[in-house]
Amino acid sequence: MTGDAHGTHGTHDVSDMSAEEYWNHRYSESDRIWSGNPNAALVHETAGLPVGRALDLGCGEGADAVWLARQGWHVTAVDISQVALDRGAAHAEAAGVADLVDWQRHDLSESFPSGVFDLVSAHFLHSRVELPREEILRRAAAAVAPGGALLVVGHSGVPHWQHDGHADMRLPTTEEVLKDLDLPDGEWEVLVGEERERVQTGHDGEQRTLTDSVLKVRRRPAD
Ligand SMILES: C[S@@+](CC[C@H](N)C(=O)[O-])C[C@H]1O[C@@H](n2cnc3c(N)ncnc32)[C@H](O)[C@@H]1O
């Protein structure tokens, strides 16, 4: 995750909220939630990939999408929250890459952007409210062009020091993510599949270690 800039995880009851209400509310709580920096795993795992069309699922305030655009990718950036998308668009404008990013609002449990992509990326696509993540990630794999890559990065389990924020989410290991994807035999190769530790500085200035699941798979090119 690009870092929770303010550290409020919202421990209030969210059971009555739709996903859209929850996320718009969450983003409206402050001017900025995430750090504005791209995820380290994205930067690391896309190094050396030929630039092309990228899809960022659950793009939030757009730091990854803007970073990709700055590298020359044509990006479709998707989120359920219009508040977050508007921030992303402003960020892209300020970075001079507005024409390279198409910001699309989708509730990914209901609709999905059209097209195929050389890179489909989903970073920390987790939610405290309803999110059929496994189905969305299978749809994401289907949107990868021959020779393209799917990059899925998420929290792998609840950090031992955190007792509330992630308690009601499934946070699968890399192996579980791969199993859930149910990729057809022979069509895909696993380029990276590992748990990776990351140190995050909290809003209280304390450093904490998180474990991310990092999965990068490639659809074999057409013969
Ligand atoms: C934990 S944030 C991660 C944001 C960003 N990818 C990052 O790494 O910082 C999860 C994002 O998924 C989005 N999201 C949650 N449910 C969604 C859904 N059903 N459809 C589309 N986006 C969704 C949220 O609005 C939020 O921006």
The ligand as an ORCA input file, in Angstrom:
! r2SCAN-3c Opt
* xyz 0 1
  C      -6.703     -0.344      0.351
  S      -7.074      0.700     -0.970
  C      -5.654      0.517     -2.051
  C      -5.429      1.707     -2.942
  C      -4.187      1.631     -3.855
  N      -4.252      0.538     -4.804
  C      -2.931      1.530     -3.034
  O      -2.194      0.545     -3.176
  O      -2.671      2.425     -2.235
  C      -8.338     -0.225     -1.826
  C      -8.954      0.526     -2.973
  O      -9.918     -0.317     -3.605
  C     -11.068      0.442     -3.934
  N     -12.224     -0.460     -3.983
  C     -12.791     -1.110     -2.946
  N     -13.848     -1.820     -3.361
  C     -13.959     -1.608     -4.701
  C     -14.853     -2.080     -5.722
  N     -15.878     -2.886     -5.424
  N     -14.669     -1.654     -6.985
  C     -13.623     -0.820     -7.300
  N     -12.751     -0.358     -6.387
  C     -12.902     -0.748     -5.106
  C     -11.167      1.469     -2.818
  O     -11.916      2.615     -3.152
  C      -9.696      1.781     -2.548
  O      -9.264      2.888     -3.307
*
